[in-house]
Amino acid sequence: MKNFGRWFSLLICLVLMIASGALAEEVPRDFRAWLEQLREDARAAGITQQTLDAALANLVAPEPEVIERDQTQPEQTISLQDYVAARVSPERIAEGRLMLGRYRTWLARVEQQYRVQRRFIVALWGIESTYGRHTGSRPVIPSLVTLAYNTRRGDYFRRELLGALKILDAGHISLARMQGSWAGAMGPFQFMPSSYRHYAVDADGDGRINIWGSVPDALASAANYLAKARWQDDQTWGRPVRLPKNFDVALVGLDNRLPLSRWQELGVRRVNGRDLPRRNLQASLILPDGRDGPAYLVYGNFRALLRWNRSSSFAVAVGTLADSY
């Protein structure tokens, strides 16, 4: 009975500890330690205490939905054909044509300054946010905190988080208005904080780089991004092609570049059976869905689109939409 009383007392203490949260908070305590280290790193990077207190207040745990979204990205879970079909719809094509007319003046200026064809700028706009309608409504800082704490790509998102804090600290946007996707992408073109730092520009001349609320700033920032990714305005992105029977698949892949004349000799043709263009561009052949899926010859501008988003499905969707206007 004496031992029973002792174990019963221990059991009661254990129950009380659980009820008070002493054990249940072990994981949050780890998170809080990580968050405190983040604060130290941010202060060392020159971010003010006022910004840190405002941005990191009330963050008590990572957000499970953000982690789940990171693990189920559409580029990784569906075929290229399904991905493109879902994004290059008649409605999106029609709306893109409207945008080309509505912002004709600004698009002309941007096209001339950055040497990027306007149809590709508008196509990126359409794919990224349906022309600004779906820019994301999730607070950016908690999303980036979650992804930085998550170990899968923690180092990358930690850098993006510090970049977002610097944007806030510089006063470019208020904390309440810094909203975006689950991954922390912001504005009509879904710029990550690092993209904002390197490519965002003040096109309307109001003294602010406002990719969230200024269409001219957003359009010019997107064009500046592509220009610095070595975009060539005298070329397109690529084209769908038809392969001959028994084609040598060893030639497939972005590591292989051949002039169009050589692809012509190898029997590659446009999808309607006509010859390839006579211009001797260097091109690579890709089969994103495997040998039985669609084939594409892609040029240097395709690689520029991959600088924007490393997904071949994304780059093909942007090119296909641009060709549809």
C-alpha positions in Angstrom: 0.0 0.0 0.0 2.9 2.3 0.8 4.4 1.8 -2.7 0.9 2.1 -4.2 0.5 5.5 -2.5 3.8 6.6 -3.9 3.0 5.6 -7.5 -0.5 7.1 -7.1 1.1 10.4 -6.1 3.5 10.3 -9.0 0.5 9.6 -11.3 -1.3 12.6 -10.0 1.8 14.8 -10.5 2.1 13.6 -14.1 -1.6 14.4 -14.8 -1.2 17.9 -13.3 1.9 18.5 -15.4 0.1 17.5 -18.6 -2.9 19.6 -17.7 -0.7 22.6 -17.1 1.1 22.1 -20.4 4.5 21.4 -19.0 5.0 18.3 -21.1 2.8 19.3 -24.0 4.9 22.3 -24.7 8.2 20.4 -25.3 8.0 20.9 -29.1 6.8 24.5 -28.9 9.7 25.2 -26.5 12.1 23.9 -29.2 10.3 26.2 -31.7 10.7 29.1 -29.3 14.4 28.5 -29.0 14.7 28.4 -32.8 12.7 31.6 -33.0 15.0 33.3 -30.5 18.0 32.4 -32.5 16.3 33.8 -35.6 15.8 37.1 -33.7 19.5 37.2 -32.9 20.4 36.6 -36.6 17.9 39.2 -37.8 19.3 41.8 -35.3 22.8 41.0 -36.5 21.5 41.6 -40.1 20.4 45.1 -39.1 16.7 44.5 -38.7 15.3 46.7 -36.0 13.8 45.4 -32.7 10.6 47.2 -33.5 10.1 45.3 -36.7 11.0 42.0 -35.1 8.6 42.5 -32.2 5.7 43.3 -34.6 6.4 40.6 -37.2 7.2 37.7 -34.9 4.5 38.4 -32.2 2.1 35.6 -31.4 4.0 33.0 -33.3 3.8 29.9 -31.1 4.1 27.0 -33.5 4.7 26.1 -37.2 1.6 26.0 -39.4 0.8 22.4 -40.5 -1.2 23.5 -43.6 1.9 25.3 -45.0 4.1 22.2 -44.6 1.4 20.1 -46.3 1.2 22.5 -49.2 5.0 22.4 -49.6 4.9 18.6 -49.9 2.1 18.5 -52.5 3.0 21.1 -55.2 1.1 20.5 -58.4 4.2 20.6 -60.6 5.4 17.4 -58.7 2.1 15.5 -58.6 0.4 15.9 -62.0 1.4 15.4 -65.6 2.6 18.2 -67.8 -0.4 17.8 -70.0 -2.9 18.1 -67.1 -0.9 21.0 -65.6 -0.9 23.0 -68.9 -4.6 22.2 -69.7 -5.7 23.5 -66.3 -3.8 26.8 -66.8 -4.1 27.6 -70.5 -7.9 27.8 -70.6 -10.1 29.7 -73.0 -11.1 32.0 -70.2 -7.4 32.8 -69.3 -6.5 33.3 -72.9 -9.4 35.8 -73.3 -8.6 37.7 -70.2 -4.9 37.9 -71.2 -6.0 39.5 -74.5 -8.0 42.1 -72.5 -4.9 42.8 -70.3 -2.8 43.3 -73.4 -5.2 46.0 -74.5 -5.9 47.6 -71.1 -2.3 48.1 -70.3 -1.1 48.7 -73.8 0.9 51.9 -73.0 2.7 50.5 -70.0 3.4 47.2 -71.7 4.9 49.1 -74.6 7.2 51.1 -72.3 8.3 48.0 -70.4 8.8 46.0 -73.6 11.0 48.8 -75.1 13.0 49.3 -71.9 13.7 45.7 -71.0 13.5 44.0 -74.4 11.0 41.4 -73.3 7.9 40.7 -75.5 4.8 41.8 -73.8 2.9 38.6 -74.4 5.3 36.7 -72.2 5.0 39.3 -69.4 1.2 39.0 -69.5 1.4 35.2 -69.7 3.5 35.1 -66.6 0.9 37.3 -64.9 -1.8 34.9 -66.0 -0.1 31.8 -64.8 1.1 33.2 -61.5 -2.0 34.9 -60.2 -4.7 34.9 -62.9 -3.8 38.5 -63.7 -3.7 39.6 -60.1 -6.9 38.0 -58.8 -5.2 35.3 -56.8 -2.1 36.7 -55.2 -2.7 34.9 -51.9 -4.2 36.1 -48.7 -2.0 34.3 -46.2 0.3 36.5 -44.0 3.8 36.0 -45.4 5.9 36.0 -42.2 4.2 33.1 -40.5 4.5 31.0 -43.7 8.2 31.8 -44.1 8.8 31.1 -40.4 7.1 27.7 -40.8 9.1 26.8 -43.9 12.4 28.0 -42.4 11.8 25.9 -39.3 10.8 22.9 -41.4 14.1 21.1 -42.3 13.3 20.2 -46.0 14.4 23.5 -47.4 15.0 25.3 -44.2 18.1 27.2 -45.2 16.5 28.6 -48.4 13.4 29.8 -46.6 15.4 31.2 -43.7 17.1 33.5 -46.2 13.7 34.5 -47.7 12.4 35.2 -44.2 15.2 37.5 -43.4 14.6 39.2 -46.8 10.9 39.7 -46.0 11.8 41.2 -42.6 14.2 43.6 -44.4 11.4 44.7 -46.7 9.2 45.4 -43.7 12.0 47.2 -42.0 12.6 49.5 -45.0 8.9 50.5 -45.0 8.1 49.2 -48.5 4.9 47.5 -47.3 3.1 47.3 -44.0 2.9 44.0 -42.0 -0.9 43.9 -42.5 -0.5 44.2 -46.3 2.4 41.7 -46.6 0.2 38.8 -47.7 0.9 36.2 -50.3 1.0 32.5 -51.1 1.6 29.6 -48.6 5.3 29.8 -49.8 5.7 33.5 -49.2 5.4 34.6 -52.8 3.9 38.1 -53.2 2.1 40.3 -55.7 0.7 39.7 -59.2 3.9 38.0 -60.3 4.4 36.1 -57.0 7.9 37.4 -56.2 9.8 35.9 -53.3 11.5 38.4 -51.0 14.9 37.6 -52.8 13.3 38.3 -56.2 12.0 41.6 -54.8 15.4 42.6 -53.6 17.1 41.8 -56.9 14.6 42.7 -59.6 11.7 44.9 -58.3 11.7 48.4 -59.7 9.8 51.7 -59.3 8.3 52.1 -62.8 5.6 54.7 -62.0 8.1 57.0 -60.4 6.3 57.5 -57.1 9.4 56.7 -55.0 8.1 53.3 -53.9 8.7 49.9 -55.2 5.2 48.6 -54.9 4.7 45.2 -56.5 1.6 44.7 -54.5 -0.6 47.6 -55.6 1.1 49.2 -58.7 0.5 47.4 -62.0 3.3 49.4 -63.7 5.8 48.4 -60.9 4.7 44.8 -61.2 5.0 44.6 -65.0 8.4 46.3 -65.0 9.7 44.1 -62.2 8.7 41.0 -64.1 10.4 42.2 -67.3 13.5 43.2 -65.4 13.7 39.7 -63.9 13.5 38.1 -67.4 16.0 40.6 -68.8 18.5 39.7 -66.1 17.9 36.0 -66.8 19.3 36.7 -70.4 16.0 36.9 -72.2 16.3 37.3 -76.0 13.5 39.4 -77.5 14.1 38.2 -81.0 13.3 34.6 -80.1 10.4 32.7 -78.7 10.5 30.1 -75.9 10.3 26.9 -78.0 7.6 24.9 -79.7 5.9 21.5 -79.5 7.2 19.0 -82.1 6.6 15.6 -83.5 9.3 12.9 -83.3 10.0 10.2 -85.9 9.7 6.6 -85.0 12.6 5.0 -83.2 14.0 8.4 -82.2 17.2 8.2 -80.2 16.1 9.2 -76.7 19.7 9.7 -75.7 19.4 13.1 -77.4 16.7 14.2 -75.0 17.5 16.7 -72.2 18.5 20.2 -71.5 22.2 19.2 -71.5 22.0 18.5 -75.2 21.9 21.5 -77.6 21.8 21.2 -81.3 21.0 23.7 -84.1 17.5 23.5 -85.5 19.0 22.3 -88.8 20.4 19.2 -87.1 17.1 18.4 -85.4 15.5 18.7 -88.9 18.0 16.2 -90.2 17.1 13.9 -87.3 13.5 13.9 -88.5 12.0 16.2 -85.9 9.1 18.3 -87.3 6.5 20.8 -86.1 3.4 19.1 -84.8 1.5 19.7 -88.1 4.3 17.9 -90.0 5.9 21.0 -91.5 9.6 21.6 -91.4 11.3 23.4 -88.5 12.1 27.1 -88.8 15.2 27.8 -91.0 16.8 30.0 -88.4 19.6 28.0 -86.9 18.8 28.5 -83.2 20.4 26.2 -80.6 17.6 24.0 -79.2 17.2 21.2 -76.7 14.6 18.4 -76.9 12.5 17.7 -73.7 10.0 15.0 -73.0 8.5 16.1 -69.6 6.0 13.3 -69.4 8.3 10.6 -70.8 8.6 9.1 -74.3 4.8 8.7 -74.7 4.1 12.3 -73.8 4.4 15.6 -75.7 7.8 16.6 -77.1 9.2 20.2 -77.2 12.2 21.9 -78.7 13.1 24.7 -76.4 15.5 27.7 -76.7 17.4 30.0 -74.5 14.2 31.8 -73.3 12.9 28.5 -71.9 15.9 28.5 -69.7 15.2 32.0 -68.6 11.7 30.9 -67.6 13.3 28.1 -65.6 15.3 30.7 -63.7 11.9 32.1 -62.6 10.5 28.6 -61.7 12.5 25.5 -62.1 9.5 23.5 -63.2 9.4 22.5 -66.9 5.6 22.3 -66.6 5.5 25.9 -65.5 7.8 27.1 -68.3 5.8 25.2 -71.0 2.5 26.6 -69.6 3.8 30.2 -69.7 5.1 29.7 -73.3 1.9 28.0 -74.4 -0.3 30.8 -72.9 1.9 33.4 -74.6 1.5 31.7 -77.9 -2.3 31.7 -77.5 -2.9 35.5 -77.3 
